[in-house]
């Protein structure tokens, strides 16, 4: 499918409008990650206990379980009805679920169970939105001259969301104290995110449908059952891309946060100091994410991801030095590959692209989910926070090695194919 090149200004508008949900997802993941352990046990259980913290983390993490399901379901409708349809309704579902979480009354464990259900529904929406946003962005960016660079912006949105979450938490703690967060502050932080999602859903209505999907529909080539066809014909690439991309969410959503923040705090660093270093690291990582997309255009996106994964493998042991600045090289190098990964949608044919890419986007979130819910609590119980670094590093390094092997396999498999490398 070939169209006349589109103006860069037009592509930028479409990419911006189609990736707002990714910013809010990252904002939500970071800010609610703090709220779930520091605030919810007091609000819903009137005190901190092991069971209160466990239930709160469970409610927080159900969003990660919903993501791959939402990616496949909304991706199916994106391939059958249209990317625009999928993007609107997935984001609308997330916004409603997020707003209801902010309004949950303090009714103990019932409230936590309701939050868990709402977080799962939010995961369905955000999983669907993530895949559809990346696909629509790619199908427009591919009509310009800097596809990889344009696609780095949806990926950089994840880092930007973390920056917003960090700023929100730091300002709340500095301006109003923890009492504010315990009363209404945490609800305001979540409410801001839900309102942003609602506004984004409204703006999505103004996005022009993917030109690739329009041609597919006009020619009568829409697959009657995209989800069935995708898992039948694209399962190998879905698996390889999921494994190849897995190292970044593990580094960001497990090693760097929350573990490294807890680690450095336990080592004697002031929590505010740790947060500020993480803030600076996020700013640098944002820039390197964009750089990853730019370099992907010049040298091929898989090569940049490979370099990034190898760099992550080498820099993770720097944390053994217990130097607070040691987390920045890992953060920056892993983000370089994340920026190049925006091109992964190019691996799938148009009529199954939304389902396949959405499934991959959702599945990569399962890695930090399992590590957060099972591995980290078990490791901390046995070894303590500081003693857990070796098993956590070993597991993270093993996943990164799997990512490297998977990217190598993709590069070899694509040598004689027409997909963008």
N, C-alpha and C positions, 0 to 999 in steps of 0.2 A: 504494500500500500504506500504509494508515494504522492505527496502533495507539494505544492509550491511552498517554499520556505516561508515561515511566518515571522513577523517582526518580533524582535526581542522583547519590546515593551508589552506586547500582547501575551507572550509566553510567561513573562514575569508575573503578570496579573493572575493568570490561571494557576500558576504554581503557588503563589501566595494564598489565594483563596482555597486551594485544595489541600493545604498543609496546616491550617490553623489547628485542626484537631490534634495533630501530632505534638504541637507545642503544649496544648492543654493536657494531653496524656502524660507527658513527662513532668509537667508542673504538678499534676495530681499524684503521680507515682512518688515523687520526692517529698512533697509537703505532707501527704497523708501517711507516708512511711514514718515520718517523725510523729505525727499526730496519733497514729495507732498505738505506739508504744509509750509515748510520753503523756498523752492526754486521755484517751478512751478508757484506760483502766480506772482513772479517777472519776470520770463522768458517768460511766455505766456500772461500775462495781464499787465505787466509793473507796477505793484503795488499791494499792499495787500488790498483787500476788502472782504466783507463777501461772495459775489458771486464768487470771484476768488478762495477763500479757499474752498467753497462748491463744485465747479466744479472740483478742484484739488483732493479733497478727494474722490469724486465720481469716477474719473478716476482711482485712486489708488485702490479702493475697488472692482471694477468689477472683479478682479481676484478671489475674494472669491465666487462670484456668479458662475463663470465658473468651479470652482473646483468640486462640486458634479456632474455636468453634465459630465465633463471629466472623473471622477471616474467611472461612470456607463458605458459610451460609450467605453472608452479604456479597462475597465474591461471586457466588453462583448467580445471584440476582444482578450483579454488575455485568456479568457476561450474557445474561438472558434479557434483561430489561434496559440496562444502561448504567454507566459509571455514575452519572449524576444522581440517579434514583438511589443507588446504594449509598453514596456519600451523604445525601441529605438525611435519609432515615436512620442510618447508623449513628450519625452525630446527634440527631434529635433524641434517639433512645438513650445515648450516653448522658446528654444534658439533663433529661428528666430524672434519670437514676441518680445522678450526682446531686441534683437539687433536693431530692427526697432524703438522701443521706444527711445533708446539712440540716434538714428539718426533723430528724428522728428525735423523739422525746427520750429522756433518761429513764428507761424502763428495764434496766438490767440486762440480763442475758438475752431477753427477747429482742431488745434493740440491736444487740450485736448480731444475732441471727438474721434480723431484717437487713442490716447493713451488708452482711455476707451475700444475701440474695441480690440486693441492689448493686453491689460491686460486681457480681457475676454478670448481671444485665449490662452494667457499664462496660465490662470487658467485651461482651458480645458486640456492642456498638463500636468501641474503639478498635477492636480487632478488624471489624468490617471497614471502618473508616480508614485505618492505616493502609490496608492493601489497596482499597479503591483510590485513595489520595495519591499513592505512589504510582499506580497504573495510569491514572488520568494525567498526572504531571509528566510522566515519561512519554505518553502518547502525544503530548503537545511539545515537550522539550525536544523530542526527536525530529520535530519539524524545523528546528533551528540549527545553529552552527556549534553550540556549546552544550550538547546534551548532558554530559557528565557533570559539568559545572552547575547547570540548572537543577539537576537532580540531587546535588549535594545540599540544596536548601531544605527540602523536606527532611533529609536526614539530620541536618544541623538544627532543625526545629526541636529535636529531642534534647539537645544540649541547652538550647535557649529556654525550654520549659523548666529544666533543672535550675538554670540561673534565676528564673522568676520565682521558683519555689524557695530557693535559698534566700533571695532578697526578702520575700514575704515572711519567712520564719524569723530571719534576723531582725527585721523591722518590728515585727510583733513582739519579740522578746525584749528588744531595746526600748520601744516606745511605751509599752503598756504592762510589761512584766508577765510572768507565767499565769497570774490570776486571770488576766484578760483572755489568754489562750484557753484556759480551763472553762471559762464561762461562755463567751460568744466568739472569741477570736478564731477558734478552729472552724466554727460554722461559717464565719465570714470568708476564711481562706477557701473553703470548698465552694461556697456560694458564688464567689468571684469566678471560679473555674466553670461552674454550671452556666452562669450568665454568658460568659465568653463563648461557650459551646453553642448556646441558643442563637446568639448573634451570628456565629459562624455558620450555623445551619441555614439561617435566613439568607446570608450572603451566597451560600452554595446554590441557591435557587437561580442566581444570576450567572452561574458558570455555564458556558457553552458545552454541550455534550461532546465527548471524544469524537474526533473526525474519523478515527479508525473504526470505532463502533458504529458510527453512522453509515459508513460504507459497507461494513459487515451486514448490517440490518437491511440496507437498501438492496444488496445482492442476494438476500435470503440465506446467508451462511451462518446465522446464529445457531449455536449448538442447542438442541432441545433439552439436554441434561448436562450442563457444564460440570457440575460437581462429580458426576459419575465418570464423565469422559476425562476430566483432569486427573483423577486418581488412577484411572486405567492407563492413560498414555503418558502422563508427566510425572508419575510417582518417583522415578529415579532422580530426576532433576530437583524435585521438591525436597527429597531427602538430602541430596548433596548440597544444595544451596542452604538448607536449614543448618546442616552441620558446618558448612563453610563460614556462615555468618555468626554462628553461636558464640564465638569467643568474645565479641564486643559486649553483648548484654550481660555476659557473665562478669566481665571486667567492670562494667559500669554499675550494674544493678546488684552486684553481689560483693565483689572484692573492694571496689572503691567506696561504694555506698550500699549497705550500711556498715560493712565490716571494718574498713580502714578507719572510719570516723570513730567507731567504738574502740578500735585498737589503740589509736594515738591518744585518745582520752584516757584510756587505762594506763598508758605509758607515762602519764603525767602532764600532757599538753592540755591547755585550757580549751574547752569545747568551742568557745567563740573563735579562738585562734585557728583551730582545725577547720571550722566552717569558712573562715576567711581565705585560708589557703585553697580549700576546695572551690571557693568562688573564683579565685584568680585562675586556678587550673581549668575551670569550666570556660572562662573567657578565652583562654589560649586554645582549648580543645575545640571551641566553636570555630575559631579561625582555621584550625587544621582540618576540620571537617570539610569546610569549603575548599581548602587546598587539595584534599583528597579527590574531590570531584573534578577539579581543574587538571590534576595530574592524570586522572583516569581518562580524560579526553586525549591526552598526549601519548600515554603509554599503554592504555588498556586497563579497564577497571579491576580485572582479576589480579594483575601484577601488583597493583597498589594494595589490594586487600592482602595479598600474600606477604608483601613487605611489612605491612602493618601487623599481621599475625605473628610473624617472626620477631618483630620489634617488641611486641607485647610479651612474647615468650622470654625474651632476654631481659626486659626491664622489670618484670614482676618481682624477681628476687631482690631488687634494690630495696624493697620494703623491709627486708631483713636487717638493714642498717638502722632502722628505727629513726630515720630522719624524716621530718614532716614534709620536706620538699620532695621526698622520694616518690610520692604518688603522682607528681606532675608528669614525668616522662612516660609512665604507663598510660595515664589518661590521654596524653597528647598523641602518642603513637597508635593506640587503639582507635582513637577518633579519626585518624587519617584514613583508615580502612573503612570506617563507618560512612564517611563522606562518599567514597567510591562505590559503596554497596547500593546506592540509589539506582544503579544501572541493572540490578538483578532482574527487573521485570522484562528486560530485553531477551531473556532466555526462553520465554514462553510465547507460543503463537497467539495471535490476537483474540481468537474466539474462546480461548481458555485462560487468558492472561490474568484476569481479575481473580478468578477462583484459585489459580495456582499461586500467584504472587501473594494474595491475601492469606492463604494457608501458611506459606513460608513466614510471612510477617508475624502471624500469630504464634507459630510453633517455636520461634526463637525465644519467645518470652517464657516458655516452659522451663528452660534451663535454669535461669535464676530463681524461678518459682520453686522448683524442687530443692534447689540448694538452700533457699531461704527458709522453707517450711520444714525440711527434714535434716539436711546435712549440718547447717549452722547451729541450730539448737542442740543437736546431739553432740557436736564437736565441742561447743562451749561447756556443756554439762560435764563432759569427760576431761577436757584439757584446760578449760578456762579461756578467756578471750585472747590473751597473749599466746598461750600454748597452742591455740587452734591455728596459728598462722601456717605451720608446716603442712598439716593435712589440707587446709584450704588452698594453699599454694600448689600442692601436688595435684589436687583435683582440677584446679583452674588451668594449670599447665597441661594436664592430660587433654582437657577439652580443646585447648588451643592447638595442640599437636593434631588432634582429629580435624580441626578446622583447616590447618595447613594441608593435610593429606587430601581433604575433600576439594579444596581449591585447585590443587595440583591435578586431581582427577578431572575436574571440570575443564581446566585448561587443555588437557590432552584430548578430552572428548570433543571439544569445540574446534579443534584445528581444521577439520574439513567441513564444518557446518557454517551456516550463514549468520548465526547470532553474533551480536556485538560482544567483543571480548574485553 
